Amino acid sequence: MEWVSKALCRTVDPDDLFVPGAAQRKAAQICGHCPVRLQCAVDALDNQVEFGVWGGMTERQRRVLLRQHPDVKSWTDFFADKGNQRSAS
């Protein structure tokens, strides 16, 4: 996970990212301009990380994606396909 060294949150207290409920939306703001936001989200989704804010996504947001797309084998490919669909529109 070489992306970790480039993450904006690497200097943040981890307790700020592992907060309950609605506080996660505020915690996710840390990810707003992070250069590795997508890699972080992909890592959390690929590994089905249950807790904390990852890639600007709350626990609930990740659960919803995982439920909506149970057959995804690679979240990197999933997001690449989504990006290609947007640019083709």
C-alpha positions in Angstrom: 0.0 0.0 0.0 2.4 2.7 -1.2 -0.5 5.2 -1.4 -0.5 5.5 2.4 2.6 7.6 2.4 0.9 10.2 0.2 -2.4 10.3 2.1 -3.3 13.6 3.7 -4.6 11.8 6.8 -1.2 10.3 7.6 -0.6 13.2 10.0 -4.1 13.1 11.5 -4.8 11.4 14.8 -6.4 8.1 13.7 -9.1 8.6 16.3 -10.4 11.5 14.2 -11.2 9.0 11.4 -12.7 6.3 13.5 -15.7 8.1 14.9 -19.3 7.0 15.2 -22.3 7.9 13.1 -22.8 11.4 11.8 -19.4 12.5 12.9 -18.0 10.5 10.0 -19.2 13.0 7.5 -17.1 15.7 9.1 -14.2 13.3 9.3 -14.5 12.6 5.6 -13.8 16.2 4.8 -10.2 15.5 5.6 -10.2 13.4 2.4 -11.6 16.2 0.2 -8.3 17.1 -1.6 -6.3 14.0 -0.9 -4.3 12.8 -3.9 -4.8 9.1 -3.1 -8.5 9.3 -2.1 -9.5 6.8 -4.8 -6.8 4.3 -3.9 -7.8 4.5 -0.3 -11.5 3.9 -1.0 -10.6 1.0 -3.3 -8.4 -0.6 -0.7 -11.2 -0.3 1.9 -13.8 -1.8 -0.4 -11.5 -4.6 -1.8 -10.8 -5.6 1.8 -14.3 -4.9 3.1 -13.0 -2.7 5.9 -16.0 -2.1 8.2 -14.9 0.7 10.4 -13.7 4.3 9.9 -13.6 6.8 7.1 -11.6 5.6 4.1 -11.3 7.5 0.8 -13.8 10.0 1.9 -16.4 7.3 2.4 -18.3 6.7 5.6 -18.9 3.2 6.9 -22.5 3.4 5.7 -21.5 4.6 2.2 -19.2 1.6 1.8 -21.8 -0.8 3.1 -24.3 0.5 0.5 -21.8 0.1 -2.4 -20.9 -3.4 -1.3 -24.5 -4.4 -1.1 -25.5 -2.8 -4.4 -22.5 -4.4 -6.2 -21.9 -7.8 -4.5 -20.2 -9.3 -7.6 -17.5 -6.7 -8.0 -14.1 -8.4 -8.0 -12.0 -5.2 -8.4 -13.1 -1.9 -7.2 -10.3 -0.3 -9.2 -11.9 -1.6 -12.4 -15.4 -0.7 -11.2 -14.4 3.0 -10.7 -12.4 3.0 -13.9 -15.5 1.8 -15.8 -17.7 4.4 -14.1 -15.2 7.1 -15.1 -15.2 5.9 -18.7 -19.0 5.9 -18.8 -19.0 9.5 -17.6 -16.5 10.7 -20.1 -18.3 8.9 -22.9 -21.6 10.8 -22.1 
